[in-house]
Amino acid sequence: MSTNPQKRFSPFSGAQNLENAPGVGLKRSLRVVQQGSLLTFDLALDRDVLATNVLIYCGGGSWNRLPAAIHSRVQNEASFVVDLEDSQFQYLINSIGTESGLKLSLYLEIEGPSESIPLTSRELADRLLAVESVTDKDTDIDATNLSTQGELVQGLVPLGRFQHTQLSALTSVSIGDNQLTPYVTKKGNIAIAVNYPLRPYMRVHVDALTVGDTRRLQIKGRIYTRHTSISDLQLQLSARATGQIISIPARLVFDAEGTEHKYGLNQYKFESQAPLSKFLELDGAADDIFDAWLSADVGGSPERHRARVGKNRYLVRRSAKPGTVAVGNTAVSVVPYFTMKVKNVSFQVEYFESRALALIDKAIENPRRLRRAAHGAYTDRPVWLVGEMPFKAQDTGLTLFKYLVDNHPEIDARYVIDLKSPELANLAGYEDHVVRHRSQEHVLLSLAASRIIGSHHPEYIYPTRRRSFIEACKGLEVFLQHGVMGMKWMPPTYGKSAPGFSTDLFLTSSEREKVMIVDDFGYSPHEVEVTGLSRFDSLFDDDVEVQSNQVLILPTWRDWLTSTDSFTETRFFQEWHGFLSSPEFAELCEKFNLDVIFGLHPNMRKHISEFADTPVRIFVQGEVSVQSLIKESGMMITDYSSAGLDFSFLHKPLLYFQFDRSRFFGKSGSHFDLDRELPGRVSLTRGSLLRSLESLLADGTESFDEFFDRADSLYAFRDQNNRERIVRAIRNATKRASLDKVAHSEPVQLLQKRLRRSKHYFPNMKRLFSAAKKLPIQEDLIVFESGLGKQYSDSPRAIYEELIRRGDTRTKIWVYNGKLPTADAHTFVVKRLSPQYFWYLARAKYWVNNQNFPYYITRRKGGVYLQTWHGTPLKKMQHDLEHIEGRGAGYLDRVTQAGQQWSHLLSPSPYATSAFSTAFRHSAEVIEAGYPRNDILNNSDMHKVGESVRRKLDLPEGKKVLLYAPTFRDDQNISGNRFGFALPFDLERFAAEFGEEYVLLLRMHVVVTSRITIPDHLSEAVRDVSAYDDINELYLASDALITDYSSVFFDYSILERPIIFFAYDLENYRDHLRGFYLDYNADLPGPVVTSESDLWKTISSLDTTASELSARSAEFSSAYAPEDDGQAAMRVVDAVFGTKDTTA
């Protein structure tokens, strides 16, 4: 390679492929010493490998020679010095441009026998050589000491992830206008940040946590800080409700050995302890959850850094026993508590009268004796202990309790509440049945109760969260719920396997909700009853006059905002405050005389004052009945609150403002099909919400009939007999079997996960598959998969829905990681690569897939495997490629073996049939019937579907829609079948030039896992729709397509709409990665542009060229999609599944 230090190699990507390259074997040891601007590197590689040069990767595919020569080399050892102040180095970084900050990654050029150099390292070096066409290298390399006589090859590897790494303290250096900071990346590689501030980092692992026995809180563990050095460590226990903080000094020790073996990423050990009596010293001590944090001084930073005390193993949680201490008549119980999702460490701190706590201790020591005593005190009637949360009395628990007292004297109904609660007034007239929370009577009634009935969580009804006391109580637990489940994915909180949650009876409001609780939450059907919520009986009372101009605005909480110190800087605040204070909203309020009432969720009530400057009436939940506001308001705006469902049941208009939908639902998503089941109009932006509200106010509710129908599907009863149904269900319920509890316990769930990750898992699954294949074939079983189990889409979906349309009763298995938007009684969902996956594949007669099943899965004799494939090929595939990029060894053999299992292959045209033949070398029967997935593109409902999709995506009315759907790049492989992708144009510029006329939809390929970041202020002009399952629906919603080498344009041409080909890397893709079956510049149905500026020009001219481009698409589709006439699914089902359409 060239020795010119300022030589820039032609841009291309691929460096990210090596970020996780292991150090074991190849990289032995690394020592880095910094003295001012000088960085000295001493390294040792495998004995067969030599370091020859040092390169720098500048991002964006740009490489440069680092001005540092390897000045010392002895066999496999080498030394070199990098002078950050060197003029050539400064020239390099100044020529790149560092105003916005830059991270430079260091790479080693190495040489050795082919078997010692990883394939990805060799490929990267080969690419550099090929692009640069330079062969001169250092000539002083002595290869005579290499132990092998095999072929010598070159490679590139990141400078880092050595088996042993020793670093001196790395510090920032100011040189001219630049701030340079050497550091270790989170992957363990050496890099240099230029004018790029490195944020402090701390990740805390807990190795031991004890509270009991010693009456001291003790915690110890490890801290990983990457590039950050820390000192003066403190453990901080921060109260969620009051904000009080207990600070405890912590002992901190640098772990030199651990750091050396973890690539130089700094590691520390810590330990802290404090007496439990500290909780009794707090002012106004009250029950609270104290979150554990570590706070430390950070080298080079004037501010201390805090990190949550988090990661811990099950055995740590299991051994974290609670502790108690009493001083006089006051006692405190400290119960270790681990947050639902990530198991961060917190403490449930409970205050008692000393005698009540002593009674709890006795019950734990001798539960049978105390239960006998409790039952002896309450023998006349069965005790049903009812409540909500200790300070609440306004929801389903209160409503059911009053009904029990008034209508069922044979039951001794008691309500548990803190007597200091302002909601105690709601129990006026029922004082004889009220139990003071955490009193001695409360303890005894908990032991005596035959039913423990709670609206939020049965454990709130007990006097303590201590698991040992709850286990001493034997009452049947009932979960009333305080709203209709479905909006947010809640199995981690309320699922049958959720740690810390238990119920014997789960009450729901509709068959739809019951199916959800059974399928998604894991309960058995007999553990779930459809009764309706108790408070809904009064919801339908016609006792409140509706104020048609009253607007109730009720957003729910965000779990990531409960402890924020900068609430006004959050997007939540800015969006809601921005909407409420906008001139447009003020104008609507004045024009339609609106009376707006705004409230926050109780978990966010401390922030309500931040909205005091908006023109709305503010209320605090708990001080005002939300149900009363729901009944009297004429319309409602929420985001995800279940109160919105309550409102919709009254057939009143509901608007949703879901500006942070992706973050709120996360990867888990919702139980609902949000676009098909929510009983209100959804807006994703402030502007859209204002437009929806104005439309509602101007036009009335006629357009909301569809949403009222949706509401009816989510609520079963309007007869106001819910409470009696609930009483019957509770009476008839039975406790869960002990074995069932064990099966769903945390250790069993963790064991299953560990087995799934075990190296023995797949060998065992192969054995399961082989054994199941020996059983008789199930003639009526069909397995569907699309997009590697990530999607419910494409031709498998179209074929499945055609079978459903015909009333096919065969059992259908969908391999899918989500929730199907269908309710077919004969359809079941399994996850890909689960034991059920292998079982059903082994038993089924029919397989339908648009990609391949695992190559080691073989079709049984008499089985039918319909390969639908996922597109008409433009780019060359498999056996038609001269060189396969970005795939591991044996890739071609694996996919060929998988293809040999096909019995039938769908094709849309003779062109595709020919390409499939040479590319796949298959022996399947070809069905040239068109693609079933494209039926939607050629039927009478296509325009209606397109408008529906635009509404689902909340696209601004009046704007045209551009769909950008590129393919992946083989040289952007991250790992396995996961690829990166960087947008090749500037979103800001697009918004500036076209934002008033167009909306740009970004749809990444299914194997692209890189996140697309769209700034909030561009949300009206650019949307990421990569998670939208059905790309055909996106076609219908768009006015034109922008693509590159993806096959999507073959399908899109059916619509006879404009297509633009943005081939910014055409030469590299055509000549090095894939190549094409067609002449890219001559045969495509649209203009080919290779630069961003030309792309903008082409978009600008669409108004004048649209007709011509549409004609080109029409001509193209007649040649390459001749069978896509809207009837393909019918022809395929007739041909493959032996059934005729009898519905016509």
N, C-alpha and C positions, 0 to 999 in steps of 0.2 A: 504494500500500500504506500501511497505517497507520504513522504516525510515532511511536507510543507505544513507548518502548524496552522496556517490560516486557510488551508484547503477545506472547502465545504463539500460534503458528499451530496449527491442529488437526494432530495427528500423522499423518504418512504417510511413506512411504519414497520413494526415488528419487535422493537425493543421491549415493549411491555410483556411480550411472551416469556421473557427471561426473569421477570421480577421475582418469581417464586422459585427460581432454579436452586436446588439444594446444594449445600456446600459439602456434604459428606462425599468423600472419595476424591473429588477433584480439588477442592480448596481445603488446604490444611490449616494454615495459621496466617493471621494478619496483625500487624502492630502499626498503629498510627500515632505519631507524635506531632503536636503543633507548637511551633515557636514563632509567635507573631504571625506573619503572613506565610511562613514556611510550613508545609505539610510534608512530613517524611513517612513513607510507606515501606515497610518491610514485610514480605509475604513469602509463603511457601505453598507450592501446588503439589499435585500428585507427582510422584517421581518420574513419570513418563511425560510430563507436560511442562512446557516452558512459557513464561510470560515474555512477549516480544514488544508490545507497545501499549500505550494508554490512549483511549479515546474518550470524548465527551459527547453525550447525547443531549441535545438542546430542546427536545420536544418538537412536535410537528413533523417528525421524520428527518430532522436535520442533525448531521453528525459533523464533528470537527476533531482535528488532531489536537490533543492537549500538549501545550508547550512544556513537556516534561519527558526527558529521555530516561529510559531504564539504564542507570549508570552502573549498576552492579548486578551480576548474574552468576550464580554458582549452581550448576545443575538446575534443580527445580526451584531454587530460591532467587528472589530478585528484590532490588531496592530502587526506589525512585523518589524524587522530590518535586512537589508542585509549589511554585512560588506564586501566590495570589496577586503579588504586586508586580509580577513580570510584565513587561510592556506588551509582549505578544498575547498573554492571557487577557490583559486589560483591553487590548484591541479586539480580541475575540468577543468579549461580553458586550463591549460598546457597539460592535457591529450588529449584534443580535437585536439590541434594543431591550432595555430592562426597566422601562418606566413603570410598568404595571407589575413588576416582579417576575422572577424566573427561577426555576429549579433545574440545575444541571446535574445529570447523572454520570458517574464515572464507570467506564468499562475497560476491561482488559482484553487485549488481543492476545490469544494464546496459540500455541502450536504443539501438536502431539499426535500420537497414533489415533486413528479414527474411532477405535473402540473406547478411547478415553475422553473424547470430546462429545458432549451431548449433541443430538441431532439438531435441535433448535439453535444451538450456538453455531454450528457449522453452517446452517442455512443462512443465518444472519450475516456471517462473514462472507459467504459466497455472494450474497446479494450486493454487499458493498463493493466487492471486487468486480462483479458483473456491471454494476452501474458506473463505476469509476473507470473501468478498463485500465487499471494500473497494476503492474505486476512487481514493481521494484519494492524490495523489502530490506530490512536490516540484513547485512551480509555477515555479521559477526556472531550469528547463532551457532553454538556448538551442539550439534545433535548427536555427537558420538557417544554421549553418556546415556542416551535413551536405552531402556532395557529391551525394546522391541525393534524389530526390523520391518514392521508393517508400514503401510502408507501413512505419511505425515500429512495432516490437514490443519487448517486454521479454524479458529472459532472466536466468538465474542461472548464474554460473560460479564455480568455486573460485578463491580468491585465491592464485594460484601458477601455475607452469609458464609463466612469461613467457620470451620469447626471450632477454632479458638480465635477470639478477637480481643485485642488489648488496645484501649484508646486512652490517650491523655485527655484532659479537659479540652473540649473543642469550643472555641469562642469566636465571636464576631470580629471582623476586621473592617475598618473604614478606610477605603482607598478612593480618593477623589470624591466623586458624587455617589459612589456605590458602597453599599453595606453587604459584605460577603460573610456567610455563615456556613462553615462545614458542619454536617450533621449526619446522623444515621436515620434512614427512612424507616417507616414502620415495617417494611419487609426485611430490614437488616442490611441495606446497601448504602454505600457512601455517596453522598450528594453534596452539592454546594448551593445554598439559597442566595440569590442575588436580589437585593431590595425586596425580599419576600419575608415578612415577619412570621416566624415559627411560633405557633401557639403552644403554650405549656400543655403537657400531657401527663395524666396520671391514671393508671388503671389498677384497681385494688382487688386483690384476691384474698379471701378470708380462709385461714387454715384452721382456726379454732375460735369458738365463741361460747362462753359460759356466763350464766347469770345466777343460777341456783347454788345452793350449798354454802358458798363462801359469802353470800350477801354482797358480792361485788360483781360489777359488770367487767368482764375481761374479754379482750379481743386481740388476736394476733394474726399476722398474715404477711403477704408480699405486696410490693408496689412496683409496677412496671412504668417507667417514665420515658422510655425511648431516648430522645436527645436531651431531656430535661434533667437538671440536677436540682435536688431539693434539700431543705434543711428546716429545723424548727417545726417539727410535725406536731399537729394537735388533732385529737379526735373531737368532733363537734356533733352534739346531739341536738337537732333542730326540730322544735315542735311545729307541727303543721298548722294547728289552729291559732295558737297564741304567738308564734314566732320566737318564743324564748329559746335561747341556746345555752347548752351546758358544754363548756370547753374543758377538755381533759388533756394534759400533756401526754405525748406518746414518745416512746423510745424508738429511734430510727438508726438502722445500721446498713451501710452500703454492702451489697452482696457482690463482691469482686468475682468470685468463681461463677456465680450464676450469670453475671454480665458477660464474662468471657465466653461462656458456652451459648449465649443467646445473641451472637453477632455484634456485641458491643452495645446492645440496647440496655440502658441502665436498669438495674434491679436493686431493690432495697427490701429489708425485712423490718417489720414494725410490731410493736406491742403496746397496748394501753389498757389501763384498768382504773376503776373508780367505785367508791361505795354507793350502794343503791340509795342511801340516805340523801344523796344529792338531789334526788327527785322530790324529797320532802321539804327541801330548802327553797323551792321555787315560790315566787309570789303568786298567790291565787291559784295554787295547784289544782288542776282539773284534768280529767281524762284526756289523753291526747296520744297521737302517734308521733314518736320522735324518730326522724330519719338520721341515719349515721353518715357523716361526711368526714373526710380527712382534709385538713388545711395545712399548707406548707409554704415557706418562702421558696421562691424559684430563682435560681441563678440568672442574673441579667434582667430581672423584672422587678419593678418597684412595688407591684401588687402581689398579694398572696393568691395562691391558686387552690381551688376546692375541687374535690372529686368524691363522687358517691361511693360509699363502701358497698361493693357489689358482689362480684363473682364468688360463688362458694359451691361446694359439693353437697350431695344429699346427706352424707354422713355428718357433715358439719351442722346442717339444719336439724338432723335427727337428734344430735347430742346437745343442741342448744336448749337446755332446760330453763324454765322461768324461775324467777327468784322473788322473794318477798322480804320486807323489813317493816317493823312497826316502831313508832315513837309515840308513846302515850296512847291516845285513843284514835290516832290516825295511822293507817298502814298503806303501803304501796306494793303493788304487784307489777313486776316488769316481765313482760312476755316477749321473747324474740319473735319478730314478725318479718316475713320475707315477701316482698311485693309480688304481685300476681305474675307479671310477665318475665322480668329478668332476675327475680329473686334478690333484689337489693336488700340490705340489712336495715331493718327498722325495729322499733320497740313499742309495743302496745303497753302504755303506762296507765294503770288503773288504781284509783284511790278508794279506800274502804274505811269504814269504822273497823277498828281492830277486832271486835268480836265477830263481825261478819266474815272477815278474812280467816279468822281462826276456825270458824265453822266450815268454810270451804276446805281448809287444810285437813280437818277431821274427815270430811267426805272423801277426800282423795286417799287418805290413809286407810279408811274402813268404809268403803262405799255401801256395802250391803247393810251394815248396821244403821247408817244414816238414812238410807232409803226406807228401811223398815220404820224408823222413827217418823220420817216425813209422811209415809202412807198412813201411819197411825193417827197423825194429826189431821188428815184430810181424807176421811173414810166415807162420808155420806154420798158424794158424787164424784165422777171423774173430773179431774182438773185439766182444763185446757188453758195453757198459758199463751197469751197473745201479745203481740207488740209490733213495733216497726223498728225505729232506732231509739236509743235511750231517751232522746230529747224530742221525739216526734210522736204526734197523735193527730193525723189528718188524712191518712191514706187508707189503703185496703185493710190494714190491721184494725184501725179504729172502727171502720164501717162494719166489719165482720163481728168484732167484739160487741158492739151495741146490739147487733141483731141477735147474737147468742143470749145476751142477758135478757132481752125483751121477749124472745120467742122460744128459748130452750132452757127452762129452769132446771131440767134434769142434768144440765152440764154446769159445773162450777167454773165459769169463765172469769179469768183474771187478766188485767191489762198492766203491763210493765212499763213504767216511765220514771224518769228523773223528776222529782218533785219541784226542781228549780226550772223546769222547762216552761216557757211561755205558752206552750200548747196544752198544758195541763187543764186550761180552761175548757178545752174541747171535751173534757170528760165530766163536766158538771152534771150532777144527777146520778153519776155512776161511781161515786167515791168509795162505796163499800166494796167495790170490785177492783179497786186500783191497788197495785203493789208498788211500793217504793223500790226503785232500781237499786240493787246492791245492798238491800237490807237483809237481816237474818231471815225474815219471812220469804224474801225472794229466793234465798238459797234453798230453803226447805221446799218451797213450791216447785222449784226446778227439779228437785229429786222426786217429788210426788207426782208430777204432771204425766198424764198419759199422752198428751199432745203438746208439742212445742210449735207454735204457729207464728211465722214471721213474714213481713212484707218485703224486706230487703235481703235478709240473710238470717236463717234460723239462729245462728250463733249470737246475734244481737240480743236475743231473748234471755240468754243465760247471764248470770251475774259476773262472769269472768270469761275471758277467751282462753283460759288455760285448758289445754286439750285433755289433761288427766281428769279435770272436773266434768267436762262435757261427756267424756266416756263413762263417768259414774252415773250420769242421768240416762234413763232408758225410755224416755218419751219418744213417740213417733214424730219425726220432724216434717213440717209442711212448709213449702215455699209458696206463698200467696202470689208473689210478684207485685210490683208497684207500677207496672206498665206492660204494654204488649212487647214481647221480645221480637227481634228481627233486624233492627237497623244495623247495629254493630255486632261484629263477630264476638260472641261472649262465652264460648265453651271454656276458654282458659279461666273464666271467673265462675261460671255456673254449671259447667259440664260435669258429667258424672265422675270424671277422673280429675277434676280440678282440685289441687291441694287446698285444704282449708275450707272447702264447701261440701256440705252433705245435706241431702234431703231424701225422705222416703216417698214424698208425694209432690209432684210438680204440677201446678195448676196453670191452664192456658185459656185463651179466649176464642179459639177457632180450630177447626181441623187442620188448617194451613199451619198454624203455630204448633200444634201437636206434632205434625210430621217433622217440622223443623227441630223440635226438642228431641225427638227420637233419632232422626237421621244425623243431625249435626252435633247434638250434645251427648249422645250415647246412651240415653235412658231407654228402658224397656217400655213398650206400650202400656203395660199395666201400671207403670209408675207415673203416668201422665194422664190427667183428666181435663176434658174440655168443659169448663164451668162458666167462663167469663169472670172478670174481676169484680170483687164485692162492691167497690165504689161505683161501678158502672150502673148499678141499679138506680142510684140517685142522679147519675149523669143524664139519664133520659127522663127525669122528672121535668114536667113542664111548669116549673115554679120560678123561672127567672126570665125576665124580659130581655130579649137579645137587642143589644145596641149595635145597629148595623154599621155605624161609623167608627166603632171601637176596634182598634187593631192591637192584638196581643202579640208581642215579640218576645220569644223565649228561646234563646240559644242554649245548648247544653255545654258541658264542660269539656276540657281537653286534659288528658292525664299528664301531658308534658308542660302544662301551665300552672299546676298546683303550687309549685314552689318558686316560681319566677320572681326575681327582684325588679324586673324591668317590664312590667305588664304593658305599659303604654307603647313599648317598642315592638310588641308582638303583632303578628299578622291578624290574630283574632281581634285585638282591640282596634287596629287600624281599619279593618274591613267593616266591623259593626259600627264603630264610631264614625267612620267616613260616610257610611250609608245614612245614619241617623242625623248627621250634621250637614248633609249635602243640600245645596240650594234646590235641587230637583225634588228631594223628598219634602222639603219645607213648602215648596210650591204645591205639591200634591195634597199635603195636609191642609193648606189654606183653601185650595180649590174645592176639596171634597169634605171639608170640616171634620177632619179625622181626629179622633182622641186616641193617642198612642200610649200604650202601657208596656214598659220594658222591664224585664227581670233576668237575673243571672242564676245559674244553677247554684244550689247551696255550697258546693265545693269551691265556688269562685265568688262567694258573696262579699269577701273583703275588698274586691275590686269594683264594687257597684258605684262607688263615689266618683270613679273616673268618667262616668257617663252623665254626671250632674249638669254639664254644660250643654246637653242636647235638648231639643224641644220635645221631650217626652215625659210622661209620668213614670217614676221609678218605684218599683216595689221590691221587697225582700221576701223570697220564698220562706215560708214558715210563719211569717207574720200575716200573710194573706193566703187564703185558700186558692191554689192554682186551679182546682176544678171549678170553683165559682167563677173565676176569670174566663175559663174555657167556655162555660155555659153562657155567659153574658156577652162575650165578644163576637163581633160579626165576621171577622177574618183573622187569620193568624199567620205569622212568619216565624219559622224556626230553621234550624240547620239539620240536626239529627235527633232531636229530642223525641222520646216516645210520647210526650204530651201532644205532639202533632197528630199522632194516630188517634188519640182520644178525641181531638178536635174534629178530625175527619169523619169519625163515626156519627157525628151530628149532622153530617151532610152540609158542612160549611166550608168555604174555600180556604185552602191551605197553600202557602208558598214556602218553598225550601230555598235557603241560601247556602250553598255548599261550595264555598270558595276554596276550601282545603280538603276536598274529598279524598284525594290520593293519600294524604298524610293521615287523615282521620281513620280511614279504613285499613291503611297499610297493606301488607301482603295478604292478610287474611280475608279482606273484603267484607261483604255484608251477607247476611242470610237471605236478604231479598235480592231479586233482580231489580236493581234500583231504577232502571229505566222502564220497567214494565209493571212494577208492583206498588211503587210509592203513590199514596193517594193525594198527591199534590204536584203542582208545577215546580220543576227544579230550575234554579238559576245557579250558574257557576261564577258569575261576575256581578259586580255592583250595578253596572249599567243594565244588564239583563234583568236583574231583580226590579229595578225601577221601571223598566218597560212592562214587565209582567204585572206589577202592582197597578200601574196606570191603566193597562188593558182591563184588568179586573174591575177597577173602579168605574171605568167608562162603559164597559159592555155587560157587566153583571156576571152571573155564574152559569150561564147557559153552556159555556164550553167546559164546565167542570163535571158534567154528567159522567164522563169516563172515570174521573178520579173518585166520584162517589161510589161507582160500581166496584172500584178497587178496594175502597174502604170496607164495603160489605163483605168482601172475600176474606177480610182479616178479622171480622168480628161476627160471632155466630148468633148471639141472642139479643133481642130487644124487648123481652118479656118482663124484665126487672125481677127475675127469680134467681139471679146468680148466687146470692148468699145461701139460699136453701140448697142449691146444687152443690155448693162448696161444703156445707155441713154434711150432706150425704156422702160426698167423696171422702171427706176426712174420716167419717165413721167407718167406712168400708176399707180404708187403706190398711196395708200391712207393712211391717218394717222390712227393710232390705236384709237379705241373708248375709251373714258374716263373710262367707266365702266370696260373695259378690263384691263386698267392700274391699276385700283383699285384692281381688282381680283388678279393681280400678284404683288401687292405692298408688301413691307416688313411686315407691320402690319398684313395683311391678312395671309401671309405665317407663321408668328409667331403664330397667332391665331390657324391655322390648326395644327401646331406642339403641341401647348398646349392642344388642344382638343384630339390629339392622345395620349398624356401622361396622360390625365385626367382619374380618376377612373370611369367616366361615359362612356368612349369610348367603352369598350367591352360590357357592357350591351346594349348600343345603336346598336352595330354591331350585337349582337344576335337578336335584334328586327328587324334590317334590313334583316337579313338572314331569319327570320321567315316570314316576310312580302313578301319577294321575292319568297319564296317557294310556296306561294299561287298563284303565276302567273303560266301560262302554262309552262310545261317543254320544254326546247329547245333541240330538238332531234339531232340537228347538232352541238352541243357544247361539246367540250372535254377540261377538265382542267388537266394539267400535273404539278406535283411537284416532286422535287428530293432534298434530303439532306436538308429538312426544308427550301426550297427556296433559298439555298445558292449555289446550283450547277445545271449545265446543264449536266447531266450525268446519268449513271446507266441504268437500264432497261426502265424507262420512256422515256429517250432520244432515246434508240434504237427503241422502239415502235413508238414514234413520227416520227423518221426519216424513218421508214418503211412506215408509212402513207404518208409522203411527197413523198417518192420514187414512190408510187402508184398513185400520183396525187390526193390524197384525198382533197376535197374542203370544208370539214366541218371547222367551226371556231375552232381554237385551242388557248387556253389560257395557257401560261407558267407562273407559279409562280416562279419568279427569281429576284434576286437583281441586276443582271448584264445585259449585252447586249448579246442577242443570236447571235451566229455565222451563222445565217440563214437569208434568205430574203424572206420567204414565205408570200405572200400577205394575207393569211388567218390566220396568227399567230400574237398574241398580247401578250405583257408581262405586268404582274402586280406584285406588291410587296406583299409579304406575310403579312397577317393581315391588309391590307389596306381595305378601303370600297369596292373597286372594287373586291378584293379577296372574300369577303363574298357574294357580288352580283352574281358573276359568279358561285361560288359553289352552290348557291341556284337555279340557273337557268339551270345548265348543266345536261345533261343526263349521261355523262361519267366523272368519276374521275379516274386518274391514279397517284399513289404515291408509293414511296419506303419506306416511313415511314408513320406516321399517320397524318391526319388532326386533328385539335383541337378536343378534346373528346366531346365537346358540339355541334359539327357539326353533324347533322344526315342526312343520305341519304334519299332523297325523294322517294316516291313510284314510281317504274318503273325506278329508277336510277341504273346505273351500276358503281360499285366501284371496280376497279382492283387494288389489293394490290400486288405489285411485290416483296416486301420485299428487303432487301439489302445484303443478304448473306446466305449461308448455315451455320447453327448454329453448332459451337463447344461448346461454353460456354452456360450454362443453362440460360434460360430466363423466366421472368415473373412468371407464375404459377408453373414452375418446380423448382423455387428457394425456399430453406427453409428460407432464410433470405435475404431481399433486402437492399443493402448497398447504401448510398449516394443519396437516393431519398426521396422526401418529403412525408408527410403523404397523403394517398389516391392515391399514384402513381398507385398501381395495379388496383384499381377500375377505374381510368381514362383510362389506356391503354386497359383494358378489354372492357370498354364501346366504346372506339374508334374502337376496333377490331370487335365489333358486327355490325359495319356499312359495313364491307366488303361484297361484293357479290361474288367476285372471288379472289382466292389467287394463285399466281404462285408458283410452286415448281420445283426444278431441279432434284429431286430423291425421291424414296420411303423413304429413310432415313430422308430427310428433311421434307417430308409430315408427318411422324410420330412425329418428334420433334415439328413441328408447331401445331399439334393437341393438344398435352398436354400442351405446353407452352402458346398458345393463347386462347385455348378453344373457337375457332371460329365456325361459322356455314356456312362459305363461301364454294362455289364450288371450289374444288382444280383443277388447270390446271397443270398437271405434264408434262410440255413441254420444260423444260430447261429455262435458264435465257437469255432473249434477249440481255442483255448487253455483254454476252460472245460470241456472234456471231463473233465478231471481232477477237477472239482468235482462230478461227478455220475456216479461209477462205484463199483464195489464195493471198490476199493483206497483210497478217499479217506481213510479213518480210519488205515489203515496208513501212508500217505504222510505224514499229519499227524504221527503219532508219530515217524516217521523224521526229519522236518525238526526236530522238537523236540530229538531226540538230536544231530543235526548242529549245531544252534545251541547245544547244551550248556545248555538251559534247565533250571532247577531243577525236579525232580519235585514234583508236588503243587501247583504254582502255576498259576493261570489266566493266559492270555496275551491282552493287548490289543495290537492292531496299529494304529499311527497312520500313516496314509498320506495326507498332504495334497497338493494340487496346487501349482504354482508361481504367483507373482504377476507379471503382465505388467509392472508398474511396478518390478520388482526386477531388471531386465535389467542384466547386467554388461557383456557384449559378445556379439555374434552370438546364438547359441542357448544362452547360459549365463546362469543366473539365480541370484540370492542368495535366502536364506531364513533367517529367525530364528525359533527355536522360540517359540510364543506362550504357553508355560506353564513353570512352575518345576519342573525335574526333581527338585530336592531335596525339594520339597513332595510331589511324587508318591511318591517313595520313602518319605518319612516316613509318609504316610497309607495307602499301598496296597502298599508293598514286601513285606510279609509274605504278601500274598494274590495279587498280580499281578506279572507281568513285562511291561514296556512295550517293544514293538518299534517302532523309528523307521524308516520307509521313505520317503525323500525321492523326489520326482519325478526322472526321468532327466536333465532339463535343469538341475536344481539342482546347482551345483558348490560351494556353501558347505559347509565342513566342520562336522559336528556334534560338539561336544566333550562327552564324558561323563566326569565325574570317576571315578577308579578305584574309589572306595568305593561307587559306585552300580552297579557292574557286575552285581550279583545282581538288580537291579531294573529296569535300563534297558539296552537293547542297540540299537546302530545296525546295521540290516540293509539299508542302502541299496545295498550292493554285491551283495546276493543277487539273482541273475539273475531267478528265476521268482517273481513276486509271488503267483501262484496257489498255490504251495506254502506261502507265508507265510499265505495265507488259511486253508489247511487246518490249519496249526499254531496258529491263534488261536481264541479263544473269542468275541471281539467286535471290531468295527472302529470306529475313530474316524477320521473324515475331515472334509472341508470342502466343496469344490466339485469334487473329483476324481470322475471317472466310475467309480472302483473300486467304489462301492457297488452299481452295477448288477450287476456280476459277483458280489460278495460275497452279495447277497441270495439267490443260488441255494442257498447253504448253509443258509438259514433260521436265521441267527444274528443277535444284536443288532447294530444299527448306531447310532452316535451321531454327530451332525453338529455339529462345533465351528466355528461361523461367527463368529469374533471380529471380523472386518472385513467383515461382510455388507453394510453400506450402501455402503461404498466399492467392494467387488468387484462388487456388483449394479448400482450406479448409474453407476460410472465406468470399470470395467475390462471386464467381459464381459456381464453379464446372463445370463438362463437361459431354457431352453426350457420348463421346468416351473415351477410355483408353488413356490418354495423352502420356504415355511412350511407348505404344505398337502399337497403331493404326495409328500414324501419318506417312506421307510419307517422313520423313527426320530425321536427327539426332537432339536430344534434348540436348541443353547445358544450364547450369545454372550459369556459371561464365564468366566474360569478357575474361579471359585468354583462356578458352576452346573455346570461340567464335572465337578468333583470330586463334587458332590452326585449327579449322574446315574450316575457310576461306582459310588458307594456304594450306590445302589439297584438295581444290576443283578441281585442275587440274587432280588429280588422282582419285577422287571419283565422278566426275561429271556424268560419264556414269551410274554408279550404282544408283546415286540419281535420275537421269532422269527416269530410269526404274521404280523406286519406285513411282514416280509421275504418270507415265502412268498407272500403276496398280491401284493406288488409284483413279484416275479420272474415270476409267471405272466403278468403283463401286459407286462413289459419285457424278458424273456428267455425267450420261449415256446419257442424252438428249441434251447435249451441243455440237451439231454437226454443228453449224453455221446457222441453219435454225429456231431458236426458235422464233425470232421476226415475221417471216412469219406465223408460226403456231398460235401465240397468236393473231395477228391481224385478221386472218381468224376466230378464235374462238370467239373473244369478240366483234369486231367492225363490224361484218356483211358485210365484204367486201372481195372480192377475188382479187388476184393479176392478173391484166390484162396487165402488162407490159412485161411479159415473152414472 
